[in-house]
Amino acid sequence: MNNQEKNTYVREQLTRALLYLLQTKKLDDISVSELTQQAQVSRASFYRNYQSLSDILFQYDKFLINEWATRFENDPSSSFSIVFGSLFQYYKDNADFYFLLYKNGLTETILETIKARFDINDRLENKDAYTKSFWAYGIYGWVMEWMKRGMVEEFPDINAMFTFQ
């Protein structure tokens, strides 16, 4: 097993262990020692891959969103007219993770991931920053309300709500 494979294994173990622990504990109540013991990896492995426990959640959410984006961008039938329905369906397909964040008051992770995907940064011109922020915070707000209401709607329903006529 090369170093990249080892790091991938460690990240997967730590993510799995953290998601397991979050089912019964708050993030603030989980120590790095407890997490690494649950994941059966060393503390050094944790610090080699992450800065904090919340970093694990951010990186996993980023992985999920990038996975969706890659699938969407590589699907010849994809278009702007279905992007929101597709995104929300992907959230629903991964509802266990997103409801775990919601239940634990960790939805800031979702917002940070959306903002990272939009590449909102201080180097942007004001107009670009405002436009990207409008979309990022709008999507985040919609996701939060949708989660609060139980993620009832599916792709066609969500997509119809985003149809602008």
Summary of the structure (lengths in Angstrom):
residues: 165
radius of gyration: 17.5
end to end distance: 54.4
largest distance: 55.3
contacts: 439
relative contact order: 0.11
helix: 74%
strand: 0%
